[in-house]
Amino acid sequence: MARISFQDDAIEVDAEIVAEGLGIAPEHVQAEMRSGGITSACERGIDADAGTFRLSFKAGNRRLRLIVDATGEVIRRSTLTLGDPPDR
Protein backbone atom coordinates (compact mmCIF):
# COMPACT_ATOMS: atom_id res chain seq x y z
CA MET A 1 0.00 0.00 0.00
CA ALA A 2 1.26 3.47 -0.85
CA ARG A 3 2.03 5.70 2.10
CA ILE A 4 0.09 8.48 0.39
CA SER A 5 -2.82 7.45 -1.80
CA PHE A 6 -5.64 9.11 -3.72
CA GLN A 7 -9.07 7.49 -3.92
CA ASP A 8 -12.08 9.28 -5.37
CA ASP A 9 -11.95 12.75 -3.75
CA ALA A 10 -9.99 11.62 -0.68
CA ILE A 11 -6.29 11.59 0.14
CA GLU A 12 -4.94 9.09 2.65
CA VAL A 13 -1.62 9.85 4.34
CA ASP A 14 0.11 7.28 6.53
CA ALA A 15 0.01 8.42 10.18
CA GLU A 16 3.74 7.72 10.53
CA ILE A 17 4.53 10.42 7.94
CA VAL A 18 2.44 13.01 9.78
CA ALA A 19 3.70 11.93 13.20
CA GLU A 20 7.35 12.12 12.20
CA GLY A 21 6.91 15.59 10.70
CA LEU A 22 5.00 16.97 13.68
CA GLY A 23 7.04 15.24 16.38
CA ILE A 24 4.20 13.19 17.89
CA ALA A 25 3.46 9.48 18.29
CA PRO A 26 1.77 7.85 15.26
CA GLU A 27 -0.99 6.42 17.44
CA HIS A 28 -2.07 9.96 18.40
CA VAL A 29 -2.45 11.34 14.88
CA GLN A 30 -6.02 10.22 14.18
CA ALA A 31 -7.38 11.41 17.54
CA GLU A 32 -5.55 14.75 17.22
CA MET A 33 -7.00 15.28 13.75
CA ARG A 34 -10.51 14.48 14.97
CA SER A 35 -10.20 16.88 17.91
CA GLY A 36 -8.70 19.69 15.82
CA GLY A 37 -5.27 19.45 17.46
CA ILE A 38 -3.85 18.74 14.02
CA THR A 39 -5.23 20.73 11.11
CA SER A 40 -4.62 19.96 7.45
CA ALA A 41 -5.03 21.50 4.03
CA CYS A 42 -4.61 20.26 0.48
CA GLU A 43 -3.89 22.49 -2.49
CA ARG A 44 -3.87 21.29 -6.10
CA GLY A 45 -1.07 22.59 -8.32
CA ILE A 46 -1.96 24.64 -11.38
CA ASP A 47 -0.03 25.84 -14.45
CA ALA A 48 3.62 24.80 -14.00
CA ASP A 49 2.68 22.82 -10.86
CA ALA A 50 -0.19 20.88 -12.47
CA GLY A 51 -0.21 17.25 -11.37
CA THR A 52 1.14 18.01 -7.90
CA PHE A 53 -0.48 18.58 -4.53
CA ARG A 54 0.68 20.50 -1.46
CA LEU A 55 -0.40 18.79 1.76
CA SER A 56 0.04 20.87 4.91
CA PHE A 57 -0.36 19.69 8.49
CA LYS A 58 -0.10 21.91 11.57
CA ALA A 59 -0.05 21.08 15.28
CA GLY A 60 0.83 23.68 17.85
CA ASN A 61 3.98 25.43 16.68
CA ARG A 62 4.99 22.71 14.18
CA ARG A 63 4.17 22.55 10.47
CA LEU A 64 4.72 19.72 7.98
CA ARG A 65 4.41 20.41 4.27
CA LEU A 66 4.55 17.70 1.60
CA ILE A 67 4.61 18.27 -2.15
CA VAL A 68 3.46 15.05 -3.83
CA ASP A 69 2.72 13.95 -7.36
CA ALA A 70 -0.51 12.29 -8.49
CA THR A 71 0.85 8.84 -7.58
CA GLY A 72 1.54 9.90 -3.98
CA GLU A 73 5.31 10.09 -4.41
CA VAL A 74 6.81 12.77 -2.16
CA ILE A 75 8.68 15.31 -4.27
CA ARG A 76 9.55 17.71 -1.46
CA ARG A 77 9.10 17.69 2.29
CA SER A 78 9.64 20.45 4.82
CA THR A 79 9.09 20.86 8.52
CA LEU A 80 9.08 24.08 10.43
CA THR A 81 8.95 24.84 14.13
CA LEU A 82 7.55 28.29 14.71
CA GLY A 83 8.97 30.06 17.71
CA ASP A 84 7.17 32.35 20.12
CA PRO A 85 6.70 35.91 18.90
CA PRO A 86 9.35 38.34 20.21
CA ASP A 87 8.58 40.33 23.36
CA ARG A 88 7.63 43.93 22.74
C-alpha positions in Angstrom: 0.0 0.0 0.0 1.3 3.5 -0.8 2.0 5.7 2.1 0.1 8.5 0.4 -2.8 7.4 -1.8 -5.6 9.1 -3.7 -9.1 7.5 -3.9 -12.1 9.3 -5.4 -11.9 12.7 -3.7 -10.0 11.6 -0.7 -6.3 11.6 0.1 -4.9 9.1 2.6 -1.6 9.8 4.3 0.1 7.3 6.5 0.0 8.4 10.2 3.7 7.7 10.5 4.5 10.4 7.9 2.4 13.0 9.8 3.7 11.9 13.2 7.3 12.1 12.2 6.9 15.6 10.7 5.0 17.0 13.7 7.0 15.2 16.4 4.2 13.2 17.9 3.5 9.5 18.3 1.8 7.9 15.3 -1.0 6.4 17.4 -2.1 10.0 18.4 -2.4 11.3 14.9 -6.0 10.2 14.2 -7.4 11.4 17.5 -5.6 14.7 17.2 -7.0 15.3 13.8 -10.5 14.5 15.0 -10.2 16.9 17.9 -8.7 19.7 15.8 -5.3 19.5 17.5 -3.9 18.7 14.0 -5.2 20.7 11.1 -4.6 20.0 7.5 -5.0 21.5 4.0 -4.6 20.3 0.5 -3.9 22.5 -2.5 -3.9 21.3 -6.1 -1.1 22.6 -8.3 -2.0 24.6 -11.4 0.0 25.8 -14.4 3.6 24.8 -14.0 2.7 22.8 -10.9 -0.2 20.9 -12.5 -0.2 17.2 -11.4 1.1 18.0 -7.9 -0.5 18.6 -4.5 0.7 20.5 -1.5 -0.4 18.8 1.8 0.0 20.9 4.9 -0.4 19.7 8.5 -0.1 21.9 11.6 -0.1 21.1 15.3 0.8 23.7 17.8 4.0 25.4 16.7 5.0 22.7 14.2 4.2 22.5 10.5 4.7 19.7 8.0 4.4 20.4 4.3 4.5 17.7 1.6 4.6 18.3 -2.2 3.5 15.1 -3.8 2.7 13.9 -7.4 -0.5 12.3 -8.5 0.9 8.8 -7.6 1.5 9.9 -4.0 5.3 10.1 -4.4 6.8 12.8 -2.2 8.7 15.3 -4.3 9.5 17.7 -1.5 9.1 17.7 2.3 9.6 20.5 4.8 9.1 20.9 8.5 9.1 24.1 10.4 9.0 24.8 14.1 7.5 28.3 14.7 9.0 30.1 17.7 7.2 32.3 20.1 6.7 35.9 18.9 9.3 38.3 20.2 8.6 40.3 23.4 7.6 43.9 22.7 
